[in-house]
Amino acid sequence: MPIQYYIFFCLTLFSIGVIGVLTRRNAIIVFMCIELMLNAVNLLLVAFSKMHNGAALQIAPGSTAGIDAQIFVFFIMVVAAAEVSVGLAIIVMMFRNTHSVDINFLNRLKN
Amino acid sequence: MDTLEILFYALSAFAIVSAIMVLVSKNPIHSVLWLILVFFAISGHYIILNAQFLAIVNIIVYAGAIMVLFLFVIMLMNVQSDKEPQKKLLIKFIGVLSGGSLLILLIALVKQTAQLEGKQVLMKEGTIGLIHPLGKALFNDYVLPFEISSVLFLSAMVGAVIIGKK
């Protein structure tokens, strides 16, 4: 499978996430769209890692070139899990204060 | 067209349709369920790339833990879908327009990149996605970031508890 197909697919998913962040006002949906963008990037990292590994395997059999990208994906998932827990706590706090999950109320966080 | 290509196109179409449904659904719970389907499609992509460890971690962490957290929060808040404030139609149109322009721009950029011509992704073969080489790399070269990520988790946990208690 040519790498371009993977790039096009991941770009489409990423752009859908961007459109969601720009068009929705529900803070939870905006958060979910950010997760969607993170996943598109993860898939592209894995595709590139397999591309480099395939090129390296033709020169040296048994090579592990490209394994760093998969470790990166693992760490992106770790950071995303931590980010979601804190972000949802902030959204719950906002809902308790304003009884709404509208992102336009998020500028009241500073008070 | 062999099986891998059919699988690639089917999973991609499934993921894109589900991702669009995440944006279109009015009810936030339906959005969460559609997003879980997107994550399953992406896990299928990992499997046909032979990244088995990431496929399982994606299902456990994303579809299992994170999405359940989202569902809990939505059910806790009891958000009515008809009361959700909507952006103005003009703003929505501008948002879709700018997102679409970003997509077209990036696709045009990739299409004229000469370095990517003829590069193939190794599918269904290769051992780097298996748990043995990944574990070796994680605990030899990346052991310090691994330990630091545990500190990150601890701080996130403390932060979530403190924010939630207020």
Interface residues (C-beta under 8 A of the other chain):
Chain A: M1 P2 I3 Q4 Y5 Y6 I7 F8 F9 L11 T12 L13 S15 I16 G17 V18 I19 G20 L22 T23 R24 R25 N26 I28 I29 F31 M32 C33 E35 L36 N39 N42 L43 V46 A47 S49 K50 M51 N53 G54 A55 L57 T64 G66 I67 D68 Q70 I71 V73 F74 F75 M77 V78 V79 A80 A81 A82 E83 V84 S85 V86 L88 A89 I90 I91 V92 M93 F95 S100 V101 D102 N104
Chain B: L4 E5 F8 S12 A15 I16 A19 I20 V22 L23 P28 S31 V32 L35 V38 F39 I42 H45 Y46 L49 N50 A51 F53 L54 V57 N58 V61 Y62 A65 I66 L69 F70 V73 I74 L76 M77 V79 E84 P85 Q86 K87 I91 K92 I94 G95 V96 S98 G99 G100 L102 L103 L106 I107 V110 K111 L116 G118 K119 Q120 V121 L122 M123 G126 T127 I128 G129 P133 L134 A137 L138 D141 Y142 P145 S149 L152 F153 S155 A156 M157 G159 A160 V161 I163 G164 K166
